[in-house]
């Protein structure tokens, strides 16, 4: 029995499904999850000591590659001084200053420990600021596992979200409207009907949880105009895209100034750290200044702050994001070429350090289109690439991630592996 399988079976005795986050269980692709023993640069080694070229990167944080020596040293130095205090530190101010400098829309921010906590808090703040209850999200966009966001769309305009998870009372989602991503008309109709009741619209500005799907310029411009017109707040959920797609994030690429922004992943450099922030007048509603309560014992943890601050400084090196984006684009183009030569229907896309591939003739623009991709072919390709030593996201509905440690030579190796894998489909 492989060590990976042994650990999986052992884990299932004490952890539901044997894993601590569902997608890790390989439920969509089948087979045995790879248990990571160690990681460095663009690679990780599993419990059987097999090496994999990693395109998950902890689902986004590893923009510098795994175990970057400067980030590791920053964490080690911080640990010597203590692991957690439940009291303020100078480092918290330093990383807040750095984020505010890089993102002009963020005048003030609050540090938290996870993306879920950031989006949950931002929505509570938007409701507290506007005095309204309704929130709008888009089908296929994931904003963490807080109750009001675990909803799926029903049929027809203005369908109120039905819980898509057990344990979520209908009352928790009755104020959540679920619309179609990139549907400008539906958005306009919704604001025409109930715009004065909407507290906020929350958006993955480049979706990464229904694979990589970009919004149209018309869609994001309509979002900004309609929210301003009706007094609702626009929340850019940049937990995944923040500092990964560009130094000024997705909002910089779009030329949009949101009212609130949520951040995670890259800002923690691989440690549990996230943030929400935005306009100073909105942030003034957060306790202890205002009546919107939010707190966290581990918020601003000194080890996480050290990792995040070091990462943010390193990604500001000249040409960093240009190089990262070029390598992602090279990978996407190479995968598309390999599929075409193999006679397999596949389309690809990329932005910054994110990429997507879809077993479909065209790049999807919505969740409905993403679900029409050939999932059976994805499963076969995933396992063929795993055999080649290439680790992709074990789900057809997740974006992939390139780090600066993925050299041009490694991208070439990946494309060559894809050619061999596609030939076997």
VENURBEL-V173621 format. One line per field, one symbol per residue. ss: DSSP state (~ for helix, > for strand, _ for the rest). phi: phi as a letter, one per 30 degrees, with the letter a starting at -180 (. if undefined). A space follows every 10 residues. Layout:
BEGIN
ss = ???
phi = ???
END
This chain:
BEGIN
ss = __~~~~~~~~ ~~~~_~~~__ _~~~~_____ _____>>>>> >_>>>>____ >>>>__~~~~ _____>__~~ ~~~~~~~~~~ _________~ ~~~~~~~~~~ ~~_____>>> >>__~~~~~~ ~~~~~~~~~~ ___>>>>>__ ______~~~_ >>_______> _>>______~ ~~~__>>>>_ ___~~~~~~~ ~~~~~~~>>> >>>__>>___ __>>__~~~~ ~~~~~~~~~~ __>>>>>>__ ________~~ ~~~~_____> >>>_~~~~__ ___>>>>>_~ ~~~__>____ _>________ _~~~~~~~~~ ~~~~_____~ ~~~~~~~~~~ ~~~~~~~~~~ ~~____>>>> >__>>>>>__ ______~~~~ ____~~~~~~ ~~~~~~~__> >________> >______~~~ ~~~~~~~~~~ ~~~~_
phi = .ddedddddd dddbbeiibc aedddiddci jceccdcaba iccbcddcid cbdccchiik dddcjdhded dddddddddd dkcabibdbd eddddddddd ddbedcdbbb dbcadeddde dddddddddd iccdbcbbej dcbjcdedcd bbdccididd dcecbdicde ddcdcccccd dicddddddd dddbedcdda ccbddbdbcb idbcdddddd ddeddddddc icccccdcec deicdadcid ddddiccddb bcbahedchj cdababaled dddddddddb ccdaaaecdi eddddddddd dddddcdeie dddddddddd dddddddddd ddicdbbbaa ahcbbbbbda dbddcadedd dddddddeed deddddddic ccedadcbdc bccddddedd dddddddddd dddcd
END
